[in-house]
Amino acid sequence: MRLKRTKLPKFKLFEKNEQKLHLFAWMVLFLVSLNSYGQAPIKHGIKTVVIDAGHGGKDPGCHGSFAHEKIVCLEMALKLGAKIKAKYPEINVVYTRTTDVFVELIDRANIANKANADLFICIHANAGSSSAYGTETYVLGLHRTEAQQRVMERENSIIVLEDDKGAKYKDFDLSPDAIIQLQLQGSVYLNHSIEFAEYLQKEFKKIGRYDRGVKQAGFLVLYKTTMPSVLIETGFLPNPTEEKFIGSSDGQEKMSSAMFRAFENYKSQMEGKPVTNRPVEVVEKTPEPKIIEQPIQVADSSGLVFRVQIETSDRKVALNAARFKGLEVFEYEENNIFKYCTGTFKNDLAGAKNYKNELIEKGFNHAFVAAFLNGERISIEKAIKLAEKK
Protein backbone atom coordinates (compact mmCIF):
# COMPACT_ATOMS: atom_id res chain seq x y z
CA MET A 1 0.00 0.00 0.00
CA ARG A 2 1.30 3.40 -0.89
CA LEU A 3 -0.01 6.73 0.25
CA LYS A 4 -1.85 8.65 -2.39
CA ARG A 5 -0.29 11.91 -3.40
CA THR A 6 -2.13 14.40 -1.24
CA LYS A 7 -1.70 18.13 -1.03
CA LEU A 8 0.19 18.89 2.15
CA PRO A 9 -0.49 21.85 4.47
CA LYS A 10 1.34 24.97 3.46
CA PHE A 11 4.11 24.88 6.01
CA LYS A 12 7.37 26.27 4.69
CA LEU A 13 9.44 23.60 3.00
CA PHE A 14 12.59 23.77 0.93
CA GLU A 15 12.36 25.11 -2.59
CA LYS A 16 14.97 24.19 -5.17
CA ASN A 17 15.97 27.79 -5.68
CA GLU A 18 16.59 28.20 -1.94
CA GLN A 19 19.78 26.18 -2.10
CA LYS A 20 21.75 29.39 -2.55
CA LEU A 21 21.79 30.35 1.09
CA HIS A 22 23.08 33.48 2.78
CA LEU A 23 26.87 33.18 3.02
CA PHE A 24 26.98 35.10 6.27
CA ALA A 25 24.58 32.69 7.99
CA TRP A 26 26.63 29.73 6.85
CA MET A 27 29.82 31.36 8.14
CA VAL A 28 28.25 32.00 11.53
CA LEU A 29 26.99 28.41 11.72
CA PHE A 30 30.39 27.09 10.73
CA LEU A 31 32.18 29.17 13.38
CA VAL A 32 29.70 28.16 16.09
CA SER A 33 30.08 24.52 15.09
CA LEU A 34 33.86 24.77 15.29
CA ASN A 35 33.58 26.31 18.71
CA SER A 36 31.20 23.65 20.04
CA TYR A 37 32.49 20.54 18.31
CA GLY A 38 34.08 18.23 20.87
CA GLN A 39 31.88 19.91 23.49
CA ALA A 40 32.40 18.92 27.11
CA PRO A 41 30.92 15.52 28.02
CA ILE A 42 27.34 15.34 29.32
CA LYS A 43 27.79 15.78 33.08
CA HIS A 44 24.98 13.51 34.21
CA GLY A 45 25.67 10.86 31.59
CA ILE A 46 23.10 9.19 29.38
CA LYS A 47 20.03 8.64 31.56
CA THR A 48 17.15 8.45 29.09
CA VAL A 49 16.96 7.21 25.52
CA VAL A 50 13.83 7.46 23.38
CA ILE A 51 13.54 4.93 20.53
CA ASP A 52 11.05 5.73 17.80
CA ALA A 53 9.85 2.99 15.46
CA GLY A 54 8.77 4.78 12.29
CA HIS A 55 5.20 4.62 10.95
CA GLY A 56 2.66 2.22 12.47
CA GLY A 57 -1.06 1.42 12.48
CA LYS A 58 -2.85 2.95 9.50
CA ASP A 59 0.51 4.20 8.22
CA PRO A 60 2.37 1.15 6.87
CA GLY A 61 5.32 3.09 5.43
CA CYS A 62 7.03 1.55 2.43
CA HIS A 63 7.09 -2.16 1.69
CA GLY A 64 8.70 -4.89 -0.36
CA SER A 65 7.21 -8.17 -1.52
CA PHE A 66 6.59 -9.39 2.04
CA ALA A 67 8.00 -6.90 4.57
CA HIS A 68 6.34 -3.69 5.75
CA GLU A 69 8.34 -0.78 7.11
CA LYS A 70 6.16 -0.32 10.20
CA ILE A 71 6.81 -3.92 11.33
CA VAL A 72 10.50 -4.04 10.41
CA CYS A 73 11.17 -0.77 12.27
CA LEU A 74 9.26 -1.88 15.36
CA GLU A 75 11.23 -5.14 15.57
CA MET A 76 14.57 -3.32 15.35
CA ALA A 77 13.45 -0.69 17.87
CA LEU A 78 12.39 -3.29 20.45
CA LYS A 79 15.58 -5.30 19.95
CA LEU A 80 17.72 -2.18 20.40
CA GLY A 81 15.86 -1.13 23.53
CA ALA A 82 16.19 -4.59 25.04
CA LYS A 83 19.95 -4.59 24.47
CA ILE A 84 20.34 -1.19 26.15
CA LYS A 85 18.25 -2.27 29.17
CA ALA A 86 20.14 -5.55 29.52
CA LYS A 87 23.55 -3.88 29.58
CA TYR A 88 22.56 -0.62 31.28
CA PRO A 89 19.54 -1.25 33.57
CA GLU A 90 19.96 2.22 35.05
CA ILE A 91 19.10 3.84 31.70
CA ASN A 92 15.45 4.71 31.13
CA VAL A 93 14.46 3.38 27.70
CA VAL A 94 11.27 4.96 26.34
CA TYR A 95 9.51 3.82 23.16
CA THR A 96 7.18 6.00 21.11
CA ARG A 97 5.29 2.79 20.35
CA THR A 98 5.65 -0.87 21.29
CA THR A 99 2.81 -2.21 19.15
CA ASP A 100 1.38 -1.62 15.67
CA VAL A 101 -0.33 1.70 16.42
CA PHE A 102 -0.34 5.09 14.69
CA VAL A 103 1.55 7.89 16.45
CA GLU A 104 1.55 11.44 15.09
CA LEU A 105 4.93 12.92 14.23
CA ILE A 106 4.67 15.77 16.73
CA ASP A 107 3.69 13.32 19.48
CA ARG A 108 6.87 11.35 18.87
CA ALA A 109 8.94 14.48 19.50
CA ASN A 110 6.77 15.40 22.51
CA ILE A 111 7.37 11.98 24.08
CA ALA A 112 11.11 12.57 23.84
CA ASN A 113 10.90 16.12 25.19
CA LYS A 114 8.65 15.17 28.13
CA ALA A 115 11.01 12.35 29.05
CA ASN A 116 13.95 14.80 29.06
CA ALA A 117 15.70 12.36 26.76
CA ASP A 118 19.43 12.54 26.22
CA LEU A 119 19.15 10.86 22.83
CA PHE A 120 16.36 10.31 20.27
CA ILE A 121 16.75 7.41 17.81
CA CYS A 122 14.22 7.21 14.99
CA ILE A 123 14.30 4.00 12.93
CA HIS A 124 12.98 3.76 9.36
CA ALA A 125 13.37 1.76 6.16
CA ASN A 126 13.85 3.42 2.80
CA ALA A 127 11.79 3.47 -0.38
CA GLY A 128 13.37 3.81 -3.81
CA SER A 129 14.19 1.76 -6.86
CA SER A 130 14.61 -2.01 -6.69
CA SER A 131 18.35 -1.52 -7.24
CA ALA A 132 18.93 1.04 -4.46
CA TYR A 133 20.77 -0.30 -1.41
CA GLY A 134 22.63 0.68 1.74
CA THR A 135 22.11 2.45 5.05
CA GLU A 136 22.15 6.18 5.75
CA THR A 137 21.60 8.26 8.88
CA TYR A 138 20.04 11.73 8.93
CA VAL A 139 20.22 14.67 11.30
CA LEU A 140 18.07 17.77 11.10
CA GLY A 141 19.45 20.16 8.51
CA LEU A 142 19.43 21.27 4.91
CA HIS A 143 19.05 18.66 2.22
CA ARG A 144 21.71 19.00 -0.47
CA THR A 145 20.39 16.69 -3.17
CA GLU A 146 17.04 15.85 -4.71
CA ALA A 147 17.39 12.31 -3.38
CA GLN A 148 17.64 13.61 0.20
CA GLN A 149 14.64 15.85 -0.45
CA ARG A 150 12.59 12.87 -1.66
CA VAL A 151 13.40 10.92 1.53
CA MET A 152 12.38 13.91 3.64
CA GLU A 153 9.14 14.48 1.72
CA ARG A 154 8.19 10.80 1.93
CA GLU A 155 8.71 10.62 5.69
CA ASN A 156 6.93 13.95 6.24
CA SER A 157 3.98 13.03 4.01
CA ILE A 158 2.37 10.81 6.63
CA ILE A 159 0.92 13.90 8.32
CA VAL A 160 -2.02 13.62 5.91
CA LEU A 161 -3.11 10.55 7.92
CA GLU A 162 -3.36 12.58 11.12
CA ASP A 163 -6.77 13.72 12.36
CA ASP A 164 -6.28 17.33 11.31
CA LYS A 165 -4.57 16.34 8.01
CA GLY A 166 -1.38 18.02 9.19
CA ALA A 167 -2.85 21.43 9.96
CA LYS A 168 -0.85 21.63 13.19
CA TYR A 169 2.37 21.81 11.15
CA LYS A 170 1.39 24.80 9.02
CA ASP A 171 3.52 27.15 11.09
CA PHE A 172 6.56 24.88 11.07
CA ASP A 173 9.21 26.78 9.18
CA LEU A 174 11.56 24.38 7.40
CA SER A 175 13.02 27.00 5.10
CA PRO A 176 16.83 27.15 4.87
CA ASP A 177 17.04 30.30 7.00
CA ALA A 178 14.88 28.75 9.73
CA ILE A 179 16.89 25.52 9.73
CA ILE A 180 20.11 27.51 10.04
CA GLN A 181 18.63 29.41 12.96
CA LEU A 182 17.68 26.13 14.65
CA GLN A 183 21.18 24.81 14.10
CA LEU A 184 22.67 27.97 15.61
CA GLN A 185 20.44 27.66 18.66
CA GLY A 186 21.15 23.96 19.11
CA SER A 187 24.65 23.64 17.74
CA VAL A 188 25.72 21.33 20.57
CA TYR A 189 22.77 19.01 19.84
CA LEU A 190 23.61 19.10 16.15
CA ASN A 191 27.24 18.17 16.70
CA HIS A 192 26.32 15.38 19.09
CA SER A 193 23.72 14.15 16.59
CA ILE A 194 26.33 14.04 13.86
CA GLU A 195 28.78 12.28 16.15
CA PHE A 196 26.24 9.56 17.00
CA ALA A 197 25.27 9.26 13.33
CA GLU A 198 28.91 8.70 12.39
CA TYR A 199 29.22 5.96 15.02
CA LEU A 200 26.11 4.33 13.56
CA GLN A 201 27.40 4.37 10.00
CA LYS A 202 30.75 2.92 11.07
CA GLU A 203 29.04 0.02 12.85
CA PHE A 204 26.69 -0.63 9.92
CA LYS A 205 29.67 -0.81 7.62
CA LYS A 206 31.33 -3.39 9.90
CA ILE A 207 28.44 -5.82 9.35
CA GLY A 208 28.68 -5.45 5.59
CA ARG A 209 26.12 -2.71 4.99
CA TYR A 210 26.90 -0.25 2.21
CA ASP A 211 27.65 3.13 3.81
CA ARG A 212 25.49 5.85 2.23
CA GLY A 213 26.80 8.37 4.76
CA VAL A 214 25.55 10.89 7.30
CA LYS A 215 23.13 13.36 5.74
CA GLN A 216 20.88 16.27 6.65
CA ALA A 217 17.25 16.99 5.82
CA GLY A 218 14.21 18.75 7.28
CA PHE A 219 12.37 15.88 8.97
CA LEU A 220 9.33 17.00 10.95
CA VAL A 221 9.88 14.25 13.53
CA LEU A 222 13.28 15.80 14.38
CA TYR A 223 12.12 19.41 14.16
CA LYS A 224 10.83 19.78 17.73
CA THR A 225 13.20 17.49 19.59
CA THR A 226 15.41 19.20 22.17
CA MET A 227 18.23 16.67 22.35
CA PRO A 228 20.65 14.94 19.97
CA SER A 229 18.44 13.19 17.42
CA VAL A 230 18.95 10.96 14.40
CA LEU A 231 16.77 9.24 11.81
CA ILE A 232 18.17 5.95 10.46
CA GLU A 233 17.16 4.65 7.03
CA THR A 234 18.14 1.04 7.57
CA GLY A 235 17.74 -0.24 4.01
CA PHE A 236 15.61 -0.25 0.86
CA LEU A 237 12.61 -2.56 1.12
CA PRO A 238 11.82 -2.46 -2.65
CA ASN A 239 15.20 -4.11 -3.24
CA PRO A 240 14.68 -7.90 -2.84
CA THR A 241 18.16 -8.40 -1.38
CA GLU A 242 17.74 -5.57 1.10
CA GLU A 243 14.24 -6.75 2.00
CA LYS A 244 15.52 -10.28 2.66
CA PHE A 245 18.09 -8.82 5.08
CA ILE A 246 16.20 -6.21 7.12
CA GLY A 247 12.94 -8.11 6.77
CA SER A 248 14.40 -11.15 8.53
CA SER A 249 14.84 -11.71 12.25
CA ASP A 250 18.55 -12.37 11.69
CA GLY A 251 19.04 -9.14 9.75
CA GLN A 252 17.10 -7.15 12.36
CA GLU A 253 19.29 -8.66 15.06
CA LYS A 254 22.45 -7.62 13.23
CA MET A 255 21.16 -4.09 12.61
CA SER A 256 20.01 -3.59 16.21
CA SER A 257 23.36 -4.96 17.47
CA ALA A 258 25.19 -2.45 15.28
CA MET A 259 22.99 0.36 16.65
CA PHE A 260 23.72 -0.81 20.19
CA ARG A 261 27.49 -0.80 19.64
CA ALA A 262 27.21 2.70 18.18
CA PHE A 263 25.21 3.72 21.26
CA GLU A 264 27.89 2.31 23.56
CA ASN A 265 30.61 4.22 21.73
CA TYR A 266 28.58 7.42 21.79
CA LYS A 267 27.76 6.98 25.49
CA SER A 268 31.43 6.47 26.34
CA GLN A 269 32.40 9.52 24.31
CA MET A 270 29.72 11.75 25.89
CA GLU A 271 30.62 10.61 29.40
CA GLY A 272 34.33 11.19 28.89
CA LYS A 273 35.25 7.51 28.97
CA PRO A 274 37.56 5.79 26.52
CA VAL A 275 35.85 4.34 23.48
CA THR A 276 36.83 0.70 23.10
CA ASN A 277 36.85 -1.23 19.85
CA ARG A 278 34.54 -4.08 20.79
CA PRO A 279 34.48 -7.16 18.58
CA VAL A 280 31.47 -7.51 16.32
CA GLU A 281 29.30 -10.42 17.41
CA VAL A 282 28.51 -11.60 13.90
CA VAL A 283 31.28 -11.36 11.35
CA GLU A 284 29.47 -12.44 8.22
CA LYS A 285 30.36 -9.30 6.44
CA THR A 286 30.06 -9.23 2.70
CA PRO A 287 33.20 -7.35 1.69
CA GLU A 288 32.39 -4.06 0.03
CA PRO A 289 33.52 -4.38 -3.58
CA LYS A 290 36.65 -2.44 -4.30
CA ILE A 291 36.06 0.26 -6.88
CA ILE A 292 38.24 -0.61 -9.84
CA GLU A 293 39.70 2.37 -11.57
CA GLN A 294 39.90 1.36 -15.20
CA PRO A 295 39.30 3.00 -18.55
CA ILE A 296 35.64 3.43 -19.39
CA GLN A 297 36.08 2.24 -22.98
CA VAL A 298 37.78 -0.81 -24.44
CA ALA A 299 40.18 -0.85 -27.37
CA ASP A 300 37.49 -1.11 -30.05
CA SER A 301 35.41 1.77 -28.73
CA SER A 302 36.34 4.06 -31.61
CA GLY A 303 33.67 4.92 -34.13
CA LEU A 304 29.99 4.24 -33.52
CA VAL A 305 29.29 1.84 -30.65
CA PHE A 306 25.98 0.78 -29.14
CA ARG A 307 25.82 -0.39 -25.53
CA VAL A 308 23.01 -1.30 -23.14
CA GLN A 309 22.68 0.99 -20.11
CA ILE A 310 21.58 -0.90 -16.98
CA GLU A 311 22.22 1.40 -14.03
CA THR A 312 22.50 5.03 -12.89
CA SER A 313 23.74 6.23 -9.52
CA ASP A 314 24.56 9.49 -7.75
CA ARG A 315 27.82 7.88 -6.56
CA LYS A 316 30.40 5.51 -7.95
CA VAL A 317 29.51 1.83 -8.01
CA ALA A 318 32.19 -0.86 -8.07
CA LEU A 319 32.43 -2.34 -11.56
CA ASN A 320 32.48 -5.79 -9.98
CA ALA A 321 29.49 -5.11 -7.72
CA ALA A 322 27.10 -8.03 -7.19
CA ARG A 323 24.24 -6.04 -8.73
CA PHE A 324 25.92 -6.33 -12.16
CA LYS A 325 25.74 -10.14 -11.97
CA GLY A 326 29.21 -10.72 -13.41
CA LEU A 327 28.71 -8.60 -16.52
CA GLU A 328 31.56 -6.58 -18.01
CA VAL A 329 30.46 -3.07 -17.17
CA PHE A 330 31.57 0.32 -18.52
CA GLU A 331 31.11 3.55 -16.59
CA TYR A 332 30.62 7.08 -17.83
CA GLU A 333 29.71 10.28 -16.00
CA GLU A 334 27.12 12.81 -17.12
CA ASN A 335 25.93 15.82 -15.11
CA ASN A 336 27.50 14.40 -11.92
CA ILE A 337 25.56 11.14 -12.37
CA PHE A 338 27.40 7.85 -12.86
CA LYS A 339 25.96 5.59 -15.54
CA TYR A 340 26.77 1.97 -16.26
CA CYS A 341 26.56 0.11 -19.58
CA THR A 342 27.41 -3.35 -20.82
CA GLY A 343 28.05 -4.83 -24.25
CA THR A 344 29.95 -3.46 -27.26
CA PHE A 345 28.09 -3.45 -30.59
CA LYS A 346 29.97 -1.60 -33.33
CA ASN A 347 27.49 -0.20 -35.85
CA ASP A 348 25.06 -2.89 -34.69
CA LEU A 349 21.84 -1.42 -33.30
CA ALA A 350 19.90 -4.65 -33.85
CA GLY A 351 22.44 -6.62 -31.85
CA ALA A 352 22.26 -4.11 -28.99
CA LYS A 353 18.45 -4.31 -28.96
CA ASN A 354 18.51 -8.09 -28.78
CA TYR A 355 21.01 -7.93 -25.95
CA LYS A 356 18.82 -5.41 -24.14
CA ASN A 357 15.91 -7.86 -24.27
CA GLU A 358 18.12 -10.61 -22.86
CA LEU A 359 19.17 -8.35 -19.99
CA ILE A 360 15.58 -7.46 -19.19
CA GLU A 361 14.81 -11.17 -18.91
CA LYS A 362 17.74 -11.47 -16.48
CA GLY A 363 16.24 -8.84 -14.19
CA PHE A 364 17.65 -5.56 -15.54
CA ASN A 365 14.14 -4.18 -16.01
CA HIS A 366 15.20 -0.64 -16.91
CA ALA A 367 17.80 -1.54 -19.54
CA PHE A 368 17.90 0.55 -22.71
CA VAL A 369 20.21 1.06 -25.66
CA ALA A 370 22.68 3.97 -25.54
CA ALA A 371 24.96 5.14 -28.34
CA PHE A 372 28.55 6.42 -28.28
CA LEU A 373 30.70 8.01 -30.95
CA ASN A 374 34.45 7.72 -30.31
CA GLY A 375 33.70 7.24 -26.63
CA GLU A 376 31.28 10.19 -26.32
CA ARG A 377 27.57 9.69 -25.61
CA ILE A 378 25.31 10.80 -28.48
CA SER A 379 21.57 10.66 -29.02
CA ILE A 380 20.13 7.46 -30.38
CA GLU A 381 18.57 9.40 -33.26
CA LYS A 382 21.95 10.69 -34.38
CA ALA A 383 23.42 7.21 -33.98
CA ILE A 384 20.75 5.65 -36.20
CA LYS A 385 21.44 8.19 -38.93
CA LEU A 386 25.15 7.49 -38.72
CA ALA A 387 24.54 3.74 -38.83
CA GLU A 388 22.38 4.13 -41.93
CA LYS A 389 25.29 5.76 -43.78
CA LYS A 390 27.56 2.79 -43.16
SVG drawing of the C-alpha trace seen along z (x, -y; Angstrom):
<svg xmlns="http://www.w3.org/2000/svg" viewBox="-9 -38 52 53">
<polyline fill="none" stroke="black" stroke-width="0.4" points="0.0,0.0 1.3,-3.4 0.0,-6.7 -1.9,-8.7 -0.3,-11.9 -2.1,-14.4 -1.7,-18.1 0.2,-18.9 -0.5,-21.9 1.3,-25.0 4.1,-24.9 7.4,-26.3 9.4,-23.6 12.6,-23.8 12.4,-25.1 15.0,-24.2 16.0,-27.8 16.6,-28.2 19.8,-26.2 21.7,-29.4 21.8,-30.4 23.1,-33.5 26.9,-33.2 27.0,-35.1 24.6,-32.7 26.6,-29.7 29.8,-31.4 28.2,-32.0 27.0,-28.4 30.4,-27.1 32.2,-29.2 29.7,-28.2 30.1,-24.5 33.9,-24.8 33.6,-26.3 31.2,-23.6 32.5,-20.5 34.1,-18.2 31.9,-19.9 32.4,-18.9 30.9,-15.5 27.3,-15.3 27.8,-15.8 25.0,-13.5 25.7,-10.9 23.1,-9.2 20.0,-8.6 17.1,-8.5 17.0,-7.2 13.8,-7.5 13.5,-4.9 11.1,-5.7 9.9,-3.0 8.8,-4.8 5.2,-4.6 2.7,-2.2 -1.1,-1.4 -2.9,-2.9 0.5,-4.2 2.4,-1.1 5.3,-3.1 7.0,-1.6 7.1,2.2 8.7,4.9 7.2,8.2 6.6,9.4 8.0,6.9 6.3,3.7 8.3,0.8 6.2,0.3 6.8,3.9 10.5,4.0 11.2,0.8 9.3,1.9 11.2,5.1 14.6,3.3 13.4,0.7 12.4,3.3 15.6,5.3 17.7,2.2 15.9,1.1 16.2,4.6 20.0,4.6 20.3,1.2 18.3,2.3 20.1,5.5 23.6,3.9 22.6,0.6 19.5,1.2 20.0,-2.2 19.1,-3.8 15.4,-4.7 14.5,-3.4 11.3,-5.0 9.5,-3.8 7.2,-6.0 5.3,-2.8 5.7,0.9 2.8,2.2 1.4,1.6 -0.3,-1.7 -0.3,-5.1 1.6,-7.9 1.5,-11.4 4.9,-12.9 4.7,-15.8 3.7,-13.3 6.9,-11.3 8.9,-14.5 6.8,-15.4 7.4,-12.0 11.1,-12.6 10.9,-16.1 8.7,-15.2 11.0,-12.4 14.0,-14.8 15.7,-12.4 19.4,-12.5 19.1,-10.9 16.4,-10.3 16.7,-7.4 14.2,-7.2 14.3,-4.0 13.0,-3.8 13.4,-1.8 13.8,-3.4 11.8,-3.5 13.4,-3.8 14.2,-1.8 14.6,2.0 18.4,1.5 18.9,-1.0 20.8,0.3 22.6,-0.7 22.1,-2.4 22.1,-6.2 21.6,-8.3 20.0,-11.7 20.2,-14.7 18.1,-17.8 19.5,-20.2 19.4,-21.3 19.1,-18.7 21.7,-19.0 20.4,-16.7 17.0,-15.9 17.4,-12.3 17.6,-13.6 14.6,-15.9 12.6,-12.9 13.4,-10.9 12.4,-13.9 9.1,-14.5 8.2,-10.8 8.7,-10.6 6.9,-13.9 4.0,-13.0 2.4,-10.8 0.9,-13.9 -2.0,-13.6 -3.1,-10.6 -3.4,-12.6 -6.8,-13.7 -6.3,-17.3 -4.6,-16.3 -1.4,-18.0 -2.8,-21.4 -0.9,-21.6 2.4,-21.8 1.4,-24.8 3.5,-27.2 6.6,-24.9 9.2,-26.8 11.6,-24.4 13.0,-27.0 16.8,-27.1 17.0,-30.3 14.9,-28.7 16.9,-25.5 20.1,-27.5 18.6,-29.4 17.7,-26.1 21.2,-24.8 22.7,-28.0 20.4,-27.7 21.1,-24.0 24.6,-23.6 25.7,-21.3 22.8,-19.0 23.6,-19.1 27.2,-18.2 26.3,-15.4 23.7,-14.1 26.3,-14.0 28.8,-12.3 26.2,-9.6 25.3,-9.3 28.9,-8.7 29.2,-6.0 26.1,-4.3 27.4,-4.4 30.8,-2.9 29.0,0.0 26.7,0.6 29.7,0.8 31.3,3.4 28.4,5.8 28.7,5.4 26.1,2.7 26.9,0.2 27.7,-3.1 25.5,-5.8 26.8,-8.4 25.6,-10.9 23.1,-13.4 20.9,-16.3 17.2,-17.0 14.2,-18.8 12.4,-15.9 9.3,-17.0 9.9,-14.2 13.3,-15.8 12.1,-19.4 10.8,-19.8 13.2,-17.5 15.4,-19.2 18.2,-16.7 20.6,-14.9 18.4,-13.2 19.0,-11.0 16.8,-9.2 18.2,-6.0 17.2,-4.7 18.1,-1.0 17.7,0.2 15.6,0.3 12.6,2.6 11.8,2.5 15.2,4.1 14.7,7.9 18.2,8.4 17.7,5.6 14.2,6.8 15.5,10.3 18.1,8.8 16.2,6.2 12.9,8.1 14.4,11.1 14.8,11.7 18.6,12.4 19.0,9.1 17.1,7.1 19.3,8.7 22.4,7.6 21.2,4.1 20.0,3.6 23.4,5.0 25.2,2.4 23.0,-0.4 23.7,0.8 27.5,0.8 27.2,-2.7 25.2,-3.7 27.9,-2.3 30.6,-4.2 28.6,-7.4 27.8,-7.0 31.4,-6.5 32.4,-9.5 29.7,-11.7 30.6,-10.6 34.3,-11.2 35.3,-7.5 37.6,-5.8 35.9,-4.3 36.8,-0.7 36.8,1.2 34.5,4.1 34.5,7.2 31.5,7.5 29.3,10.4 28.5,11.6 31.3,11.4 29.5,12.4 30.4,9.3 30.1,9.2 33.2,7.4 32.4,4.1 33.5,4.4 36.6,2.4 36.1,-0.3 38.2,0.6 39.7,-2.4 39.9,-1.4 39.3,-3.0 35.6,-3.4 36.1,-2.2 37.8,0.8 40.2,0.8 37.5,1.1 35.4,-1.8 36.3,-4.1 33.7,-4.9 30.0,-4.2 29.3,-1.8 26.0,-0.8 25.8,0.4 23.0,1.3 22.7,-1.0 21.6,0.9 22.2,-1.4 22.5,-5.0 23.7,-6.2 24.6,-9.5 27.8,-7.9 30.4,-5.5 29.5,-1.8 32.2,0.9 32.4,2.3 32.5,5.8 29.5,5.1 27.1,8.0 24.2,6.0 25.9,6.3 25.7,10.1 29.2,10.7 28.7,8.6 31.6,6.6 30.5,3.1 31.6,-0.3 31.1,-3.5 30.6,-7.1 29.7,-10.3 27.1,-12.8 25.9,-15.8 27.5,-14.4 25.6,-11.1 27.4,-7.9 26.0,-5.6 26.8,-2.0 26.6,-0.1 27.4,3.3 28.1,4.8 29.9,3.5 28.1,3.4 30.0,1.6 27.5,0.2 25.1,2.9 21.8,1.4 19.9,4.6 22.4,6.6 22.3,4.1 18.5,4.3 18.5,8.1 21.0,7.9 18.8,5.4 15.9,7.9 18.1,10.6 19.2,8.3 15.6,7.5 14.8,11.2 17.7,11.5 16.2,8.8 17.6,5.6 14.1,4.2 15.2,0.6 17.8,1.5 17.9,-0.5 20.2,-1.1 22.7,-4.0 25.0,-5.1 28.5,-6.4 30.7,-8.0 34.4,-7.7 33.7,-7.2 31.3,-10.2 27.6,-9.7 25.3,-10.8 21.6,-10.7 20.1,-7.5 18.6,-9.4 21.9,-10.7 23.4,-7.2 20.7,-5.7 21.4,-8.2 25.2,-7.5 24.5,-3.7 22.4,-4.1 25.3,-5.8 27.6,-2.8"/>
</svg>
